[in-house]
Amino acid sequence: MATMKRWHKWSIAFSVLVLLLGTIMLTAVGNRALLGVLNWSVNGLTVELHEGTIIGGGRMSVDYQDEQTAVELNDLRIKAQWFGCSGFCVDVSGSSANIELNSQASKTTDKPLATDQKPLKAPIGFERLNLHFGKIALTIDKTQVEVNNLALSGGWLARKIELEKVSIDNIKLRLPQDEANAGANTPNEKLRALPAIAELPIVVPLDLTLKQLQVKSLAINQGAEQKNLADIALQAQLTPKRIRWQGLSVKYQQFGLISAGSLQQ
C-alpha cells in the first residue's frame, strides 16, 4: 500500500512537471517568461517574442552587444520539427541581420589563439537545417560585406557540418581605402588579383563539407575602384587545419576561371 501511494505521488509530480514544461515551451506566455529569464541572465542580450512561440515559427527580434560584437536579427523565425522528419529538423529565417565585429577590442588581451581546437560540436543533432535571410550586413573594422538573399540547406551531426546547397543572389564587398596606393589604380584597370582582406579577428574551428555554393554576382569596391564577378560556383572541405576547394569557377568580363587547391596550417 505504501509503495502504491509513493508511486501515485511520483506520477502526480511527473505529470505536473510535464505540464509545466509544456506550458513554458508551447505557449506564448511561457515563452515570454523564459525569454525574460534569458535576457536577465545574459548581459547585453535582448530577445523579444512578438507573436507565436520560440520554436513554433513565432516572430522574434534579437539584439546583442558587448565590447567586440554587435548583433541585430530582425523578423527571426525558428520552426522545429520532431515528427514527420527523420531526426530533429529546424528551419530558420529572418528579414535581415546586422553584425559588427571590432578586432581592435579583441587585441587588448595577450592570449594567443589556439591552433589545436577540435571542430565545434552540435548541442543536438540537426538532421536537417534550413536557413534563409533576406539581407546580412557584416562589418569587420573598416571592411563591409553585404549578402542578399542567402539560402542554405544541410545538416549538423556531432562535429560534422554538411551543406548540400548554399545560394546567394549577390554579395557586395567594400574594402578600406589603401592610403599608400590611393590613386595608383584607375577604376577601369584590369583585375589581376583579388584585393587582400584583413585577417579576421575570430577563428572558428569547423569540420565542414560544402557540396554546392552558387553566387550570382560579387561586387568588390575599394575607393573608386570596383570589380564585378559573376556566376561563382564552389565545392569545398574545411577542417581546423586545412581548407580544400575544388570546382571553383568565376566569370569576370569575358574571362572565366576554374581552380582547385588547398591550404594547410
N, C-alpha and C positions, 0 to 999 in steps of 0.2 A: 504493500500500500504506500509506504514512504517513497519507494522507487517511482511509482506511478505519479505521485504528487510532484516529485522533483522533475520528472520528465515533462509534466504538464507546465511547470513554471518555466523550464528552459524553452519549451515550444512557444510559449507566450512571449518570452523575451526575444526569441529569434524572429517571430512574426512582427513584433514592434520595430526591431532593427531594420528588417527588410522594408517595412512601410516607411520608416524614417528616411532610409537611403533612397527609396523610390520617390518620396516627396522632394528630396533635395535635388536629385538628378533629373527628374521627369516633369517638374512643374516650374513655371516661371518664377514663382515666389521663392521656391527653394534654391533655384539657380542664382537669383539675385543675392540671397543670403550668403551663398557660397562665394560669390564674387566679392562681396563685401569683406569677408574674411581674407580672401586672397589680396585684395587691394591694401588692406590694413597690414598684412604680413610682409609685403614686398615693397621696399622703398622705391619711389619713382614710378610705380605701376598703377595705371588706371584702366580698368576694363569695365565697359558699360554694355549691358544687355538691353537692347531697345525693343525687342519683340521675340517671342518664342523661347526656346531653351538652348543651352550652350551646344549640345551635340545633336540637336534636332533640326538644325538649319536656321536657327534664330539669328537675327541681325545684330552684330556687335561692333563696337569700336574699341581699339586698343591703343594706349599711349604709354610709352616707357622712356624714361630719361635718366641718365647718370653722367658722370664726367666724360666718358668716352663715347657714349652711344645715345642716339635719339631715334625712336621707332614710333611710327604712327600708321595704324592699319584702319582703313575705313570700309564700312559695309562688309565686315568679315562674317562669313557663314561657314559653319562646320557641320557636316552631315555624316554621322557614323552609322554603320550597319553591322549587325552580327548575323542576322538571318537573311537568307537569300544570297549569301556571299560565302565563298569557300573558306574565308577566315575573317579577320577584322578589317573592314574596308572604310575608308574615310574620303570624303570629298570636301575640299577646302576652296573657297572662292572669296574674292574681295574686289571692290572697285578700284582701290588704289593703296599703295604702300609707300611711305616716305621713310628712308633710313639714312642717318648721318653718323659717320664714324670719324672720330678725332684721333689720329695716330699720335699727335703730339702729346696728348694727355697720357697715353699709354707708355710714353718714354720716361715718365717720372720714376718708374721702377727699374731696377738694375737686374731683375731676374731674367735669365736667358730663356728663350723659347725652347721647349722640349722637342727633341728630334726623334724620340723613340716612342711617341704616343701610339696607342692602339686605336684602330678605327672606332668611331662613335658607335655605340650600341643603342638600338631602338629600345625605348622604355617598354613597348609592347610590339608584337609583330604586326606590321601593316601588310596584309596580303595584297591589298590594292590601295594606292594612294593617288588621287587625282587633285591637281592644283590648277587654279585659273585666277589670274589677276589682270585687270584691265590696264593698269599702269603701275610701274615700280620705278621710283626715283631714288637712286643711291648716290650719296655724296661721301667721298673719302678725301678729307682735307680739301684740296682745290680741284680734284678730279670728280666729274659728274657723269653719271650713267643713267639714261632713261630707257626703260624697257616697256614696250607697248604690246598688249595682248599676249601675255605669256600663258601657255597651257602645257602641262606635263602630266604624264601618266606612268606609273611604275609601282614599285613595292619596296619595303624596307623590313627585312627579316634578320634578326640578330645584328651582326655587324656589316651586313652586305646590303647595299642600295643598288637596285636595278631599275633604270629608267628606260622604259620601252620607247617613249617618244617625247621630245621637247620641241615645241613650235613657238616661234616669236615672229610677230609681224615686222617690227623694226626696232633697232637699237640706236640711240644717239649717245655718242661718247664725246664729252668735252674735256680736253686736257688743258692743264695750266699752260700759260704762255711761257715759252723758254726765253727768258730775258737775254741770255747770252747770244742766242741766234735769232732774235727778233728782227724781222725784215730781211733775213737772209734768203728765205724761200718765198716764192710767189704763189698765189692761190692756184695757178694753172700748172705748176711744176708737176712732172710725172711722179707717181708714187713708187719709190724704190724699196722702201721698208716701212713697216708699221711703226708709228711713234712708240717710244718706250713709255711704259706705265710705271709709276712709282710703286715700290714694294708695298703690298697690302699689310695693314697693321695686325691682321688676325690670321692665324694659321689654324685651319680646321682639318683634323685627320679624318679621312674618309676612305672607305673601300667601295668604290662606285663604278658601275658599268653603264655607260651611255650608249644605247643601241642606235638612236637616231636623233640628231639635232638638225633643225631646219630654221634658218633665219632669212627672211625675205630681203631685208636691207639693213646695212650698218653704215652710219654716217659718223666720221671721225673729224672732230673740229679742234683746232689748236690755233688760237688767234684768228687771223684772217684766212688761214688755210683750212680747206675742207676736202676730205676724200670720201667717196661713196663706193661701198662694196655691196654686192647683191648675191642672192641665191647661195647662201653659205650652208654647207652640209658637213656633218661631222659624226664620227663614231670614236669613242674613247674609253679608256680604263684609267681610273685614278686610285692610287693607294697612298698611304702616308709618305712613302719614299720614292714613288715612281709615277710618272704620267706617260701614258702611251696613247697616241692617236693614229687613226687610220681613216682613209676615205675622206680626208679634209678637202673640200673643194670650195673655191671662191671665184666670183666673177668681178673684174674691175675693168671698166670701159669695154674695150673689145678683147680683153685678155681673160684667160682662165687659168686657175692654179689648182693643182692636185698635189697633196702632200701626205706623208706618213712619217712618223718618227717617235721618239721617246726622250724623256728627261728623267734622270735618276739622281737622287740625293747622294 
